[in-house]
């Protein structure tokens, strides 16, 4: 089989759309591995479409389809919408690889496409979706149970696909243990950091001046594109109360004299990360966090930031231990001025170079290309 077309399916416009979807698709497209790369993007309405159109490069083939809430009673409408969008492109499906961001869209595609095309579907599993809904989704019990039912069916359907991508080793093990998916079907592809995420001393000096920071001021950065329950924004107050200066790069403003609030565009984030001296990721203990590949961690280390974290995300704990580029602590009370002093001795350029090797966009794209090639050769 010759794969001339890559169809990348994303069922919604989330907080990491710029960093994880557009950056990836643009990079894949620029490699000219495929004759054409399509972004199939689920939107709720025309307002969604208008809001996102300005972000999408004009030369990227984008196909919009109407999406609906992820409940079983909407599955028919979702599948009809995807099927219609596919048919309008008039592609030879023998020449297509279908890459889906999430297992639910992979399930929908498998119900739409003839079975002979199922081997060309690559489900990209981003986390423990069933448990995420159970732990963090706020709704009445019936709707919550329906959403969970839909996702359980989707995760179980992964056994029908020859190749699967998962964001972490722990997520791979979770899929093997809980859903009996063969190990050799699952490849590891972590969340990526875009090409601008690298250590840059000139950016550091420029932003620190803009933030009115003195050379002796130590700055801890916390960055998030969303306000989900697992983000733990409130712990920044605890750090500020201890006298640390904190750069809060999130939509959720926190009023404290030691907290600098900024919500900047995706393109500006690398400069602000460079201005900091350390970054913090603090997650509660849960299976959702255990198997995660946090986007911000990839971006932190690619910008050469030492990371302070608790021992709740396996990938982070393993990485910090292996590359000695941060600390793992049990309590925020463990953070003292000497903590930042010791972290400041870390070689930021080396942290950045190692981060780019592991999480940089070139590494991630190459990882996907290897999976695509294995699909073609099946």
C-alpha positions in Angstrom: 0.0 0.0 0.0 1.1 3.5 -0.8 -0.1 6.0 1.8 -0.6 9.3 -0.1 -2.9 10.9 2.4 -2.8 11.5 6.1 -6.2 12.4 7.7 -5.7 13.7 11.2 -8.9 13.7 13.3 -9.4 16.1 16.2 -12.9 16.1 17.7 -12.7 19.5 19.5 -10.7 22.7 19.9 -9.1 22.4 23.4 -6.6 24.3 25.3 -3.6 22.4 23.7 -5.0 22.7 20.1 -2.2 25.1 19.0 0.6 23.3 20.8 -0.3 19.7 20.1 -2.5 19.7 17.0 -1.6 22.6 14.7 2.1 22.4 15.5 2.2 18.6 14.8 0.1 18.8 11.6 2.2 21.7 10.2 5.4 19.9 10.9 4.2 16.6 9.3 2.9 18.5 6.3 6.2 20.3 5.8 8.1 17.0 5.7 6.3 16.1 2.4 6.0 12.5 3.6 2.4 12.5 2.2 1.0 13.9 -0.9 -1.6 15.7 1.2 -2.3 16.1 4.9 -5.8 16.9 6.0 -7.0 18.1 9.4 -10.5 16.9 10.1 -11.7 19.1 12.9 -14.9 18.7 14.9 -16.8 21.9 15.7 -20.0 22.6 17.6 -21.2 25.5 15.4 -20.2 28.3 13.0 -18.9 30.4 15.9 -16.4 27.6 16.6 -15.4 27.6 13.0 -15.0 31.4 12.8 -12.9 31.5 16.0 -10.5 28.9 14.8 -10.1 29.8 11.1 -7.7 32.7 11.8 -5.3 30.2 13.5 -5.2 27.6 10.7 -2.6 28.2 8.0 -4.3 28.8 4.6 -2.4 26.0 2.9 -3.5 23.4 5.4 -6.4 21.4 4.1 -9.0 21.6 6.8 -12.3 19.7 6.8 -14.8 20.7 9.4 -17.5 18.4 10.6 -20.2 18.9 13.2 -19.6 17.2 16.5 -21.9 16.4 19.4 -21.5 15.6 23.0 -19.9 12.2 23.6 -22.9 10.2 24.7 -24.1 6.9 23.1 -27.3 8.6 22.0 -25.3 11.0 19.8 -23.0 8.4 18.2 -25.2 8.1 15.1 -25.1 11.8 14.5 -21.4 12.1 15.0 -20.7 9.2 12.7 -23.0 10.6 10.0 -21.2 13.9 10.2 -17.8 12.3 9.9 -18.9 10.0 7.0 -20.3 13.0 5.1 -17.1 15.0 5.5 -15.1 12.0 4.3 -17.2 11.4 1.3 -17.0 15.0 0.2 -13.2 14.6 -0.2 -13.5 11.8 -2.7 -10.3 10.2 -1.6 -9.1 6.7 -2.5 -9.3 5.2 1.0 -6.7 2.5 0.1 -4.2 5.4 0.1 -5.2 6.9 3.5 -3.9 6.7 7.0 -6.4 7.8 9.6 -4.7 9.3 12.7 -7.2 10.0 15.5 -6.5 12.2 18.5 -8.2 10.0 21.0 -9.8 6.5 21.0 -13.4 7.7 20.7 -13.0 9.0 17.1 -11.2 5.8 16.2 -14.3 3.9 17.3 -16.5 6.1 15.2 -14.3 5.6 12.2 -14.3 1.9 12.6 -18.1 1.9 12.5 -18.1 4.0 9.4 -15.3 2.4 7.3 -15.2 -1.0 5.8 -13.2 -3.5 7.9 -10.4 -3.7 5.3 -9.5 -0.1 6.2 -9.4 -0.6 10.0 -5.7 -1.5 9.8 -5.1 2.0 8.5 -6.5 3.7 11.6 -4.0 4.9 14.3 -5.7 5.7 17.6 -3.7 8.1 19.6 -4.5 7.5 23.2 -3.9 10.6 25.3 -4.7 9.4 28.8 -7.0 7.3 31.1 -10.2 8.7 29.6 -12.6 6.5 31.6 -11.1 7.4 34.9 -10.8 11.1 33.9 -14.5 11.3 33.4 -15.2 9.4 36.7 -12.9 11.7 38.7 -13.2 15.1 37.2 -16.5 15.3 35.1 -19.2 17.3 36.9 -22.7 16.2 35.8 -25.7 14.2 37.0 -25.1 10.5 37.5 -27.0 9.4 34.4 -25.1 11.6 32.0 -21.8 10.7 33.6 -22.5 7.0 33.4 -23.5 7.4 29.7 -20.3 9.2 28.9 -18.2 6.5 30.8 -20.1 3.8 28.8 -19.1 5.4 25.6 -15.4 5.7 26.5 -15.3 2.1 27.9 -16.5 0.8 24.5 -14.0 3.0 22.8 -11.0 1.8 24.9 -12.1 -1.8 24.5 -12.3 -1.3 20.7 -8.5 -0.6 20.7 -8.1 -4.4 20.4 -9.4 -4.1 16.8 -6.5 -1.9 15.6 -3.1 -3.1 14.6 -1.2 0.0 15.8 -1.9 2.3 18.7 0.1 5.3 20.1 0.1 6.1 23.8 1.7 9.1 25.5 3.6 7.3 28.2 5.0 3.9 29.3 2.6 3.9 32.2 -0.4 4.5 29.9 0.8 1.6 27.7 1.0 -0.6 30.8 -2.5 0.6 31.9 -3.9 -0.5 28.5 -2.2 -3.8 28.7 -3.3 -4.6 32.2 -6.8 -3.2 32.1 -7.8 -3.9 28.5 -5.5 -6.8 27.5 -4.1 -5.0 24.5 -1.0 -6.7 23.1 2.2 -4.9 24.0 3.7 -5.0 20.5 0.8 -3.0 19.1 1.4 0.0 21.4 4.1 2.6 20.6 5.0 5.5 22.9 4.7 9.0 21.6 4.8 11.7 24.3 3.3 15.2 24.2 5.5 17.5 22.2 7.2 20.9 22.6 7.2 23.1 19.5 10.3 24.3 17.8 10.5 27.6 19.7 10.8 25.8 23.0 14.5 26.0 23.8 16.8 27.9 26.1 17.5 31.4 25.0 19.4 33.8 27.2 18.4 36.9 25.3 14.7 36.1 25.7 15.3 35.5 29.4 16.9 39.0 29.9 14.2 40.7 27.8 11.2 39.2 29.7 12.8 39.6 33.1 13.2 43.3 32.4 9.6 43.5 31.3 8.5 41.8 34.5 10.7 44.2 36.6 12.7 41.4 38.1 16.1 42.0 39.7 19.1 39.7 38.8 18.9 38.2 42.3 15.2 37.5 42.1 14.3 33.8 41.7 11.2 33.1 39.8 9.0 29.9 39.8 6.7 29.5 36.8 3.4 27.7 36.6 1.9 27.4 33.1 -1.4 25.9 32.0 -3.7 26.5 29.1 -6.8 25.4 31.0 -8.4 25.5 34.4 -9.2 21.8 34.8 -9.5 20.4 38.3 -6.2 18.5 38.1 -4.2 21.7 37.4 -3.9 22.7 41.1 -3.6 26.4 40.5 -4.3 27.2 44.1 -1.0 25.8 45.3 0.6 29.0 43.9 -0.8 30.9 46.8 1.1 28.6 49.2 4.4 29.3 47.3 3.7 33.1 47.3 3.0 33.0 51.0 6.4 31.5 51.6 7.9 34.5 49.9 8.7 33.1 46.4 8.0 35.1 43.3 5.7 33.1 41.1 4.9 33.6 37.4 1.3 32.4 36.8 0.8 31.7 33.1 -2.8 30.8 33.2 -6.3 32.2 32.7 -7.0 32.0 36.4 -5.7 35.2 38.0 -4.5 35.0 41.6 -4.3 38.2 43.6 -1.1 38.2 45.6 1.8 40.6 45.8 4.3 37.8 44.9 2.3 36.4 42.0 2.7 37.8 38.5 -0.3 36.9 36.4 0.1 36.6 32.6 -2.0 34.8 30.1 -0.1 35.0 26.8 -0.4 33.5 23.4 1.2 30.2 22.6 3.9 31.9 20.6 4.9 34.0 23.6 5.2 31.2 26.1 8.8 30.1 25.4 10.1 33.6 26.2 8.3 33.7 29.5 9.5 30.2 30.4 13.0 31.3 29.7 12.6 34.2 32.2 11.9 31.8 35.1 14.5 29.9 37.2 12.4 26.8 37.9 9.0 25.4 37.0 6.5 23.5 39.1 4.0 20.7 38.3 1.9 19.6 41.1 -0.7 16.9 40.5 -3.0 14.9 42.9 -2.5 11.2 43.2 -4.8 9.5 40.6 -4.5 7.1 37.7 -5.3 10.0 35.4 -2.1 11.8 36.5 -0.1 8.6 36.9 -0.2 7.7 33.2 -0.1 11.3 31.9 2.4 13.1 29.6 1.8 16.7 30.7 2.3 19.1 27.8 3.8 21.7 30.1 6.5 19.3 31.3 7.7 18.8 27.8 7.8 22.6 27.3 9.5 23.3 30.6 12.5 20.9 30.0 12.9 22.0 26.4 13.3 25.5 27.6 15.9 24.3 30.0 13.9 24.7 33.2 14.6 22.6 36.3 11.3 21.1 37.4 9.8 20.8 40.9 7.2 18.0 41.1 5.6 15.6 43.4 5.7 11.9 42.8 2.3 11.5 41.0 3.2 11.4 37.3 5.3 8.4 36.5 6.8 9.9 33.4 8.0 13.1 35.2 9.4 11.2 38.2 11.3 8.8 35.9 12.6 11.6 33.7 13.8 13.9 36.6 15.6 10.9 38.2 17.3 9.7 35.0 18.5 13.2 33.8 18.9 14.9 37.2 17.0 18.0 36.0 14.8 18.8 39.0 13.6 17.5 42.3 10.7 15.3 43.5 9.2 16.3 46.8 6.2 15.2 48.9 5.2 18.5 50.3 5.3 22.2 49.2 6.7 22.8 52.7 9.9 21.2 51.4 10.6 24.1 49.1 13.0 26.6 50.6 15.2 29.4 49.2 18.1 26.8 49.1 15.9 24.7 46.9 15.9 27.3 44.1 19.6 28.1 44.8 20.5 24.4 44.2 18.3 24.2 41.1 19.9 27.4 39.7 23.2 25.4 39.5 21.7 23.1 36.9 23.0 23.5 33.4 20.0 24.9 31.6 21.5 24.5 28.1 22.0 20.8 28.8 18.5 20.4 30.2 17.1 22.1 27.1 19.2 19.9 24.7 18.1 16.7 26.4 14.5 17.8 26.5 14.5 18.5 22.8 15.9 15.1 22.1 13.1 13.5 24.1 10.1 15.8 23.6 11.0 18.1 20.7 8.7 18.2 17.7 11.2 16.6 15.4 11.5 13.6 17.7 7.7 13.2 18.0 7.1 13.6 14.3 9.8 11.0 13.6 8.1 8.6 16.1 4.8 9.0 14.3 6.5 8.4 10.9 7.8 5.1 12.1 4.3 4.1 13.1 2.9 5.2 9.7 5.6 3.2 8.0 4.7 0.1 10.0 1.0 0.6 9.0 1.9 0.8 5.4 4.0 -2.4 5.5 1.3 -4.5 7.3 
